[in-house]
Amino acid sequence: MPTLDYSAEFETELEALYAEDEDSAALIDALLFELEEWPELLDELCIAQRHWAHKPTFEIKRFKEVWQSAIPSTS
């Protein structure tokens, strides 16, 4: 079972991030809280083959289809 381990510098770095970008720091805090409260989620995130292996990590095909559908037909 995976566990979260924090480096010795973690609290200092998170506090510095709060000073620089409070919204991003709060999101990190919320994510870590959820992972601590819901260990099954951490298990799920650590399962092999449960992450995007593509580069880029999104599929361009759908963007292309939407973009092409927005272009008026000239025929």
C-alpha positions as CSV (number, residue, x, y, z in Angstrom):
1,M,0.0,0.0,0.0
2,P,1.5,3.4,-1.0
3,T,2.0,6.1,1.6
4,L,2.6,9.8,1.4
5,D,6.0,10.9,2.8
6,Y,6.8,14.6,3.1
7,S,10.4,15.9,2.7
8,A,11.8,18.0,5.5
9,E,11.5,21.1,3.3
10,F,7.8,20.5,2.5
11,E,6.2,22.8,5.1
12,T,8.7,25.6,4.3
13,E,8.1,25.3,0.5
14,L,4.3,25.2,0.9
15,E,4.4,28.3,3.1
16,A,6.5,30.1,0.5
17,L,4.0,29.1,-2.2
18,Y,1.2,30.4,-0.1
19,A,3.0,33.8,0.0
20,E,3.5,33.7,-3.7
21,D,0.3,32.0,-5.1
22,E,-2.3,31.3,-2.4
23,D,-4.7,29.6,-4.8
24,S,-2.2,27.0,-6.1
25,A,-1.0,26.3,-2.5
26,A,-4.5,25.8,-1.3
27,L,-5.2,23.3,-4.2
28,I,-2.1,21.4,-3.2
29,D,-3.2,21.4,0.5
30,A,-6.7,20.2,-0.5
31,L,-5.2,17.4,-2.6
32,L,-2.9,16.2,0.1
33,F,-5.8,16.3,2.6
34,E,-7.9,14.2,0.4
35,L,-5.1,11.7,-0.2
36,E,-4.6,11.4,3.5
37,E,-8.3,11.0,4.3
38,W,-9.0,8.6,1.4
39,P,-6.0,6.2,1.0
40,E,-8.0,4.2,-1.6
41,L,-7.5,7.2,-3.9
42,L,-3.7,7.0,-3.4
43,D,-3.9,3.3,-4.2
44,E,-5.8,4.0,-7.4
45,L,-3.3,6.6,-8.5
46,C,-0.4,4.2,-8.0
47,I,-1.8,1.4,-10.1
48,A,0.4,0.7,-13.2
49,Q,-1.3,1.5,-16.5
50,R,-3.7,4.0,-14.9
51,H,-2.0,7.1,-16.2
52,W,-1.5,8.7,-19.6
53,A,1.5,7.5,-21.4
54,H,0.9,9.6,-24.5
55,K,2.9,12.6,-25.4
56,P,1.3,15.0,-25.4
57,T,-0.9,13.8,-22.6
58,F,-4.1,14.7,-24.4
59,E,-5.7,13.5,-27.6
60,I,-5.5,16.1,-30.3
61,K,-8.1,14.3,-32.5
62,R,-11.1,15.7,-30.6
63,F,-9.8,19.3,-30.6
64,K,-9.2,18.9,-34.4
65,E,-12.8,17.6,-34.9
66,V,-14.3,20.5,-33.0
67,W,-12.1,23.0,-34.8
68,Q,-13.0,21.6,-38.2
69,S,-16.7,21.6,-37.3
70,A,-16.5,25.3,-36.5
71,I,-15.2,26.2,-39.9
72,P,-18.0,27.0,-42.4
73,S,-18.2,24.7,-45.3
74,T,-17.2,26.3,-48.6
75,S,-18.9,23.7,-50.8
